[in-house]
Amino acid sequence: MSFRSKTIIGIALIEAVLLYVLVWSGLRYIEDSNQREFVQRVQATIDAFAVTVKDAVLASDLASLESFVAEVMTFPGVTYARVLDYNDRVLASAGADDMLQRSFKTDVTLADVDDGVFDTYARIVEAGSHFGTVQAGLSVDALRRVIADARQFGISIALVEMALVALFSFVLGLYLTRQLSNLADGAQRIARGEWGHQVPVRGDDELGATARAFNLMSSRIKLAYEETADRERNLRTILENITDGIMLTDSDGRVMERNPAARAIFGLGDETPDTPRLASMIANEDWQAIEALLHDTTSSVWGSTHEVTGIRSSGQRFPMELTLSHSVQQSETALIAVVRDISERKSVEVELRLQERVLDTTRAGVVIADAKQPDLPLVYVNPAFEKITGYRTDEVIGRNCRFLQGADTDPEASATIRHALGNGEDVQILIKNYRADGVPFWNDLQITPIRNAEGELTHFVGLQNDVTERVENQHEIANQEARLRGVLDSTHDAIIVTDTFGIIESFNLGAEKMFGHRADDVIGQNVSILVPQPHQAQHDEYLRRYRDTGESHIVGKEREFEARHADGHAFPIALRVSEMLDGDHRHFIGVIHDITERKQKELALQRAKEVAEEAAAAKSQFLANMSHEIRTPMHGVLGALEMMRDTPLNRVQKRYLETANSSADVLLTVIDEILDFSRLEAGKLRIEKLEFESRKAVEDVIAMLGQSAFDKGLELVSYISPEVPDLLRGDPIRLRQILINLVGNAVKFTERGEIVVNVSVDLGGEDVTSVLFEVRDTGIGVAEDKREHLFEAFSQADGSTSRRFGGTGLGLSISRRLVELMNGEIGVVSREGTGSTFWFRLPFEAVTRRDTAAHDQDFTGRRMLIVDDNATNRIIMHRYLASWGSSPGSASDGFEALAKMQDSAASDQPYDLAILDYRMPGMSGLELARRVREDEKLRRTRLIMVSSENYSEQVDGEVLVDIWLNKPLRQSDLHDAIATTLGELNTYGSPPKPHNGKVNFNGEKVLLAEDNPVSQSLALEMLRQRGLDVQSAANGAEAVELARTGDFDVILMDVQMPEMDGYEATRRILDQERVEQRRHTPIIALTAHALPQDRERCIAAGMDDYLVKPFSQESLSNMIFRWLSPPAPSNGNGALRDGPLDAEKITEIRAMMGEKFAVLLGQFRAAMSEQLERIENAAGESDFATMREAVHRVKNNAGDFGANRLLQIAGQVERVLQDQCPDDDILKTLLLEGRRVVAAADVLQHDGTDR
């Protein structure tokens, strides 16, 4: 059926339905209206009938009732009528019998009528009372006929209207469907591809608007089709030219379509089958991971890019990116795979990572700014930028670099940068920037614009280098250059620059003034024009040699010679030439000083020096003479006093003797201080480097000055830290001298209290140990304003001090200079009235102890009690005991000590040892010892008594203490006493105690050479009292003669005698011994000359030892005892008795070398003979360099084999050779002693082989 028919029928049906509804509604309305009117009329009639018959009913007037009923029956359509009383008894009725005889049922509407009669009634009511009822029936046939006629008329009208509607619908449908047919035809044309077809438009109604819309749609479809075709062509072009491969697969994963890029990526040619599987193009391990996710539509695999390994048709693997998406093709789900070969990108990534590491590790700061944004914000900074500026990355990203600028940033530099950035140009500039902390720095900034392929500016890259140090150096160089230019222009020295051929290149103002030449006149000429004629050739030869061989006669050296002025006169100059390289070019810079005036001054100074040397020599001679002249009578005075002490004297005489002896000692001390000060001022005092025992050096001083302190009631104690090495290398004599000065002053200036000497390691190292010495007293102290003058010569804190205590005021000055000579420092901490602490710090070389180590024996677990009223003594002794492993306790008096000892005994932990001070308040140490001995529980405790007084361990026949020690205590003595008392083996390793008794001899023969009668008599008496057989000589000549004929054990030689002095006499005696092959007799110098050079002269002359006047009988006896000590037992060293080689040293070497000793001894003899010959030859040729080397080797060999005297002489010669040529006497002595050593070694070797 056509759309037109459908339209017409549809319209007709719609109109028919509407007409039917309208007709039906009208007929229904008519029926209902007639029925309502009928019912209302019937009800009105029956109501009127009831009213009419009411009176008759009330009156029971049946006749009237019959008449009324008859009258009602006359109404149209009434079929019956009845009047009933209140008991429903018929009073009157009329109508057909069948109507009257049926039961009455009231009809409300016509729908209730089922027998053609509408039955109704009305009640007869009077005053509210029911008296009866009237009933009537009306026929409905007439009404139904009326309704049927009305229905028939309505239908007829409806049919006519429907015919008219059908006609109208046909016409209207025809009108409407014509336009739609045009639209349908147009749609079919478009469907056939007639894009843009237009339909005719009629009217402005909706159909016209629809036609116009259709035409517009057709036009747009045509345009869209054309655009789609263009896009399809473009897409095809893209797919064919895109570098990414695109493949379409079916549901089985076979590749159905692929673009040329995919073929190229996988190496597929046109002959390759068209349906490879996608899985075959991807590495198996990657495909398995992807395949597991393909069936999950929510998986992240869809639309995401994955890096996988692709497989080319050749089997080559390569990195690629894969992106998968869904595609529905003919109701089948397929995959679209986009692949990209990223091999090149991976290579680039590696390179980029390398570049990134370079950026991260480069020292230059790198910043990148976005050039597309107006404020050029930073988008990247590297770590070097953070390090240079102090800003973190998150603080600067998005900001302009202007935050680096500050108050002192050059505006012109900033403007230059802005101009370059505005024009997109490169710029390199030096600018002052500021770090995050506000500190400025110089930034060497280079900015480069970055453009894309189209030439569009996208970024700026900045390179920053912190060149602050370079800039500051440049500024400093510029300042120096400016100063140098100023100096060059203002200096009076001539500065001349030449090339390697001597051609002048620069000639300063000073040179013009000095030589009288203008710079323009001499530049380009040879510098030899400034040299006098006799020296020009030599100067040119020097330059040639330096160019050819590098041999330098001028460069790097300062020379004095004559130069030539422009006017021809010569004048003295000092020239120093240095070499300067300027790239490949070499230049010489000559600095020339006119020394005419200096030469004149030197002549004057030389004359003054000669005068000064004469004065110094006179001063030295005066000091030597004064020393000799004073010491000689002093020797007589002290010797006589010493001899007198051994004679019977009464108390007054003893007091006079002690006064005289004390005064003489003071005078001798003053002389020694003046001589020491003189040596220090003259710079002639040398510091030795000898091994010595640190503790012994300190404790010897304490022992020496202890009696003086105890005589004043002072406590003098020392503490040497265990950290201080036992052996040190330094000058022990000068160390003792410093300590004697400081401790002696402390004793002198302290009236009550104590003096503590503390020694500790200030700074320890592998080779050098810095030792701190402190001397603390409780004396008068030093005022603050006087301290700075304490160490000056002839200075004391107060002038009254000298009058009160005596002294020269040189002690501290000498101590300071000695400390400085030993590379140390000295100072004082003091407060007036409370005491002082003098300290000095000295560096020593630490020496490994070669014998048994100190304190090997400890007292671990031993309980010891220290009893002393002096807190310092308790503290020091506590430190010693604790360092030896014991458990020390302490008590400040006897009562406290006794209580502690009793408590310990009661707790079954008695003290093993108690150390008691003799003098204590309340209960003395002796009383405490007695009470301990009386207590049965305490008798096991061993007791050591410490006192400054000499007492026996046995008092009144009773042994109260085990050991009695004298103050000041030595650490070694305390350790040994404890070990002995406790029955422990003493392994302290302390040196043997010195011989404290008088030395006596058994008739050994001594030759005394002394010209002074007093000194001779005194010495003779001293020696004879000690059991020596003495023969005297009045001068050197007599001594030489007696030494030839007599067999002496030792010779005492005065050095200053008439006819022949002691030096010459010694040399002759040694010559006699060498010629006659006699054993060597020790020669000891006796002299009043106390200067170091005097001792050196004695040793150089060949003397074995040196004793300064005045000397005591004890010191003289000890000196002789040392040289007369019995030889070591015979062990094959028979040649060493009284010889030049040390017997103990040779024994030690023999034991160490065994059978190789003879070979070593032969090597020693050969080396010594060779070096002595070299010394003799070098002396004849004045070859001091060879002589120094040979003497040094002699000294080393002598030390190795115990040739002590040769070692000493060689050391003297070596020191002299450092400053000047040695005199013939000392060289002769060296050679003589060296030959004695060789001879002794020869004899020793023969003795060894004979055995």
Buried (B, 14 or more C-beta within 10 A) or exposed (E): EEEBEEBBBEBBEEBBEEBBEBBBEBBEEBBEEBBEEBBEEBEEBBBEBBEBBBEBBEEEBEEBBBBBBEEBBEBEBBBBBBBBBEEEEEBBBBBEEEBBEEEBEEBEEBEEBEEEBBBBBBEBEEEEEEBBBBBBBBBBEEBBEBBEEBBEEBBEBBEEBBEEBBEEBBEBBEEBBEBBBBBEEBBEBBEEEEBBBBBEBEEEEEBBEBBBEBBEBBBEBBEEBEEEEEEEEEEEEEBEEBEBBBBBBBEEBBBBBBBBBBBBBBBBEEEEEEEBEBBEBBBEEBBEBBBEBBEEEEBEBBEEEBEBBBBBBEEEEBBBBBBBEEBEBEEEEBBBBBBBBBEEBBEEEEEEEEEEEEBEEBEBBBBBBBBEEEEBBBEBBBBBBBEBBBBEEEBBEEBBBEBBBEEEBEEEBBEBBEEBBEEEEEBEBBBBBBBBEEEBBBBBBBBBBBEEEEEEBEBBBBBBBBBBEBBEEBEEEEEEEEEEEEBBEEBEBBBBBBBBEBEBBBBBBBBBEBBEBEBEEBBEBBBBBBBBEEBBEEBBEBBBBBEEEEEEBBBEEEEEBEBBBBEEEBBBBBBBBEEEEEEEEEBBBBBBBBBEEBBEEEEEEEEEEEEEEEEEEEBBEEBBEBBBEBBBBBBBBBBBBBBBEEEEEEEEEEEEBEEBBEEBBEBBBBBBBBBBBBBBEBEEBEEEEEEBBBBBBBBBBBBBBBBBBBEBEBBBBBBBEBEBBBBBBBBBEBBBBBBBBBBBBBBBBBEEBBBBBBBBBEEEEEEEBBBBBBBBBBBBBBEEEBBEEBBEBEBBBEEEBBEEEEBBBBBBBBBBBBBBBBEBEBBBEBEBEEBBBBBBBBBBBBBEBEEEEBBEBBBEEBBBBBBBBBEBBBBBBBBBBBBBEBBBBBBBBBBBBBEBBBEBBEEEEBBBBBBBBBBBEEBBBBBBBBBBBEBEEBEEBBBBBBBBEEBEBEBEEEEBBBBBBBBBBBBBBBBBBBBBBBEBEBBBBBEEEEEEEEBEBEEBBBBBBBBBEBBBBBBBBBBEBBEBBBBBBBBBBBBBEBBEEEEBBBBBBBBBBEEBBBBBBBBBBBBBBBEEEEEBBBBBBBBBBBBBBBBBBBBBBBBBBBBBBBBBBEEBBBBBBBBBEEEBEEEBBBBBEEBBBBBEBBBEBBEEEEEEBBEBBEEBBEBBBEBBEBBBEBBEEEBBEBBBBBBBBBBEBBBEBBBBBBBBBBBBBBEBBEEEEBEEBBBBBBBBBBBBBBBBBBBBBEBBEEE
